[in-house]
Amino acid sequence: MGERFATRAAVVAAAVSNRLRARGLARAPSDPRRILVAHHLLLGDTIMLSALLAKLRANHPDARIAMTVPKAVAPLYAARPWGVEALAFSPRDSASARALFAEGPFDLAVVPGDNRFSWLAAAMGARHIVAHAGDVPATKNWLVDDARPYGDTPGAWSDLVSDLVAGEEPRPFAPGDWPAPPAAPADRPRKPYAVLHVGASTPLKQWPAERWTILAARLAQRGFGIVWSAGPGEDAIVERCDPDHRHASVAGRLDLAQLWHLLAGAALVVAPDTGVAHLARTTSTPTVTLFGPGSPVLAGLGRYWRDAPVRIVAEDPFECRDQHKLFRREVAWVRRCGRGLDACPAPRCMEALGIDRVLAAVESLEVRP
């Protein structure tokens, strides 16, 4: 029996047992003392939950707020931004899932994105579970007590999730709101430096290597040290961008806490629409984000991040950014592209972003070495 199956079986059994003992509450408690955010999202989507966490803390200052997170992401929350307790687990580790069952019960649970984690929330003793409606298959929604549709108005996903809970809006994110996580020592480049993150979850989010080469040269001419960044196994991307090894590279060498500190010390970050671009928001580092297949609306600043020093470079609208799916729901105003290389052999949307536009975005941030 595989670990995923073992995890699923344990979660279903605990969820059913809990709901047989205590049915879910039809209405959200007015003053929840124990609040859970249940998910297993990627880095960028997890960071975009900050608006929700800030709102929960602003409206429930004395509540315990816990959030399930992937194991690799948990160290970022070690200093407890908004007093949130990160509960690390993996669906591939049934023991980590079972350990969560002892963390409950919870008065309120919020399930962002994938409603399968409403079963995990119930397994952890959540009495009222709220999530967005319409996930498929329907079994994902059986234990959701309050299913709310996505609205008709375009918005950032961070704000859409925040709107799942009632209460006053939190103030926008400000420098210092995310305390520095402890991290193992790592070599730090001399300041001032710019971090150019060239990796991405798909080749269709990668900017052409020759443009990275030009950007690095232009920034170096201005007096910035250049640090290449990419994920594990992405050294070849850096090699294409810098075949002569003119600049330092940390590709695949840093964990997320170490990367946080690298970004925090940078004068500038340039990255595709990836988790690293979102991570740079938490350090308040001036950032230029390059959007290709992703939605610059959904992954944009929205209400909560509106004061962040971020510039978005995107060709919007783009003819084939025409899919309307958001976490398996059909949402009419969404414009994104989730195609793979089989359907889209070249990242035309990224190729449409010229070097002059990116340099103009850098200039507008008024960063100087």
Secondary structure as the mmCIF struct_conf table of DSSP 4:
data_model
#
loop_
_struct_conf.conf_type_id
_struct_conf.id
_struct_conf.beg_label_comp_id
_struct_conf.beg_label_asym_id
_struct_conf.beg_label_seq_id
_struct_conf.end_label_comp_id
_struct_conf.end_label_asym_id
_struct_conf.end_label_seq_id
HELX_RH_AL_P HELX_RH_AL_P1 GLU A 3 ARG A 21
BEND BEND1 ALA A 22 ALA A 22
HELX_LH_PP_P HELX_LH_PP_P1 ARG A 23 LEU A 25
BEND BEND2 ALA A 26 ARG A 27
BEND BEND3 SER A 30 ASP A 31
BEND BEND4 ARG A 33 ARG A 33
STRN STRN1 ARG A 34 VAL A 37
HELX_RH_AL_P HELX_RH_AL_P2 LEU A 43 ILE A 47
TURN_TY1_P TURN_TY1_P1 MET A 48 LEU A 49
HELX_RH_AL_P HELX_RH_AL_P3 SER A 50 ASN A 59
TURN_TY1_P TURN_TY1_P2 PRO A 61 ASP A 62
BEND BEND5 ALA A 63 ALA A 63
STRN STRN2 ARG A 64 PRO A 70
TURN_TY1_P TURN_TY1_P3 LYS A 71 VAL A 73
HELX_RH_3T_P HELX_RH_3T_P1 ALA A 74 TYR A 77
TURN_TY1_P TURN_TY1_P4 ALA A 78 ALA A 79
HELX_RH_3T_P HELX_RH_3T_P2 PRO A 81 GLY A 83
STRN STRN3 VAL A 84 PHE A 89
TURN_TY1_P TURN_TY1_P5 PRO A 91 ARG A 92
HELX_RH_AL_P HELX_RH_AL_P4 SER A 94 PHE A 101
TURN_TY1_P TURN_TY1_P6 ALA A 102 GLU A 103
STRN STRN4 PHE A 106 PHE A 106
BEND BEND6 ASP A 107 ASP A 107
STRN STRN5 LEU A 108 VAL A 111
BEND BEND7 GLY A 113 GLY A 113
TURN_TY1_P TURN_TY1_P7 ASN A 115 ARG A 116
HELX_RH_AL_P HELX_RH_AL_P5 PHE A 117 ALA A 123
TURN_TY1_P TURN_TY1_P8 MET A 124 GLY A 125
STRN STRN6 ALA A 126 ALA A 126
BEND BEND8 ARG A 127 HIS A 128
STRN STRN7 ILE A 129 HIS A 132
BEND BEND9 ALA A 133 ALA A 133
BEND BEND10 VAL A 136 PRO A 137
HELX_RH_3T_P HELX_RH_3T_P3 ALA A 138 ASN A 141
TURN_TY1_P TURN_TY1_P9 TRP A 142 LEU A 143
BEND BEND11 ASP A 145 ASP A 145
STRN STRN8 ASP A 146 ARG A 148
BEND BEND12 ASP A 152 THR A 153
HELX_RH_AL_P HELX_RH_AL_P6 TRP A 157 SER A 162
TURN_TY1_P TURN_TY1_P10 ASP A 163 LEU A 164
BEND BEND13 VAL A 165 VAL A 165
BEND BEND14 GLY A 167 GLY A 167
HELX_LH_PP_P HELX_LH_PP_P2 GLU A 168 PHE A 173
TURN_TY1_P TURN_TY1_P11 PRO A 175 GLY A 176
BEND BEND15 ASP A 177 TRP A 178
HELX_LH_PP_P HELX_LH_PP_P3 PRO A 179 PRO A 182
HELX_LH_PP_P HELX_LH_PP_P4 PRO A 189 ARG A 190
BEND BEND16 LYS A 191 PRO A 192
STRN STRN9 TYR A 193 HIS A 197
BEND BEND17 SER A 201 THR A 202
HELX_RH_3T_P HELX_RH_3T_P4 PRO A 203 LYS A 205
HELX_LH_PP_P HELX_LH_PP_P5 GLN A 206 PRO A 208
HELX_RH_AL_P HELX_RH_AL_P7 ALA A 209 GLN A 221
TURN_TY1_P TURN_TY1_P12 ARG A 222 GLY A 223
STRN STRN10 GLY A 225 SER A 229
TURN_TY1_P TURN_TY1_P13 PRO A 232 GLY A 233
HELX_RH_AL_P HELX_RH_AL_P8 ASP A 235 CYS A 241
TURN_TY1_P TURN_TY1_P14 PRO A 243 ASP A 244
BEND BEND18 HIS A 247 HIS A 247
STRN STRN11 ALA A 248 SER A 249
TURN_TY1_P TURN_TY1_P15 ALA A 251 ARG A 253
HELX_RH_AL_P HELX_RH_AL_P9 LEU A 256 ALA A 264
TURN_TY1_P TURN_TY1_P16 GLY A 265 GLY A 265
BEND BEND19 ALA A 267 ALA A 267
STRN STRN12 LEU A 268 PRO A 272
BEND BEND20 ASP A 273 THR A 274
HELX_RH_AL_P HELX_RH_AL_P10 GLY A 275 THR A 282
TURN_TY1_P TURN_TY1_P17 THR A 283 SER A 284
STRN STRN13 THR A 287 PHE A 291
BEND BEND21 GLY A 292 GLY A 294
TURN_TY1_P TURN_TY1_P18 PRO A 296 ALA A 299
BEND BEND22 GLY A 300 GLY A 300
TURN_TY1_P TURN_TY1_P19 GLY A 302 ASP A 307
BEND BEND23 ALA A 308 ALA A 308
STRN STRN14 VAL A 310 ALA A 314
BEND BEND24 ASP A 316 PRO A 317
TURN_TY1_P TURN_TY1_P20 GLU A 319 CYS A 320
STRN STRN15 GLN A 323 GLN A 323
STRN STRN16 LYS A 325 LEU A 326
TURN_TY1_P TURN_TY1_P21 PHE A 327 ARG A 328
STRN STRN17 ARG A 329 GLU A 330
TURN_TY1_P TURN_TY1_P22 ALA A 332 TRP A 333
STRN STRN18 ARG A 336 ARG A 336
TURN_TY1_P TURN_TY1_P23 LEU A 341 ALA A 343
BEND BEND25 PRO A 345 ALA A 346
HELX_RH_AL_P HELX_RH_AL_P11 ARG A 348 GLU A 351
TURN_TY1_P TURN_TY1_P24 ALA A 352 ALA A 352
BEND BEND26 LEU A 353 LEU A 353
HELX_RH_AL_P HELX_RH_AL_P12 ILE A 355 SER A 364
TURN_TY1_P TURN_TY1_P25 LEU A 365 GLU A 366
#
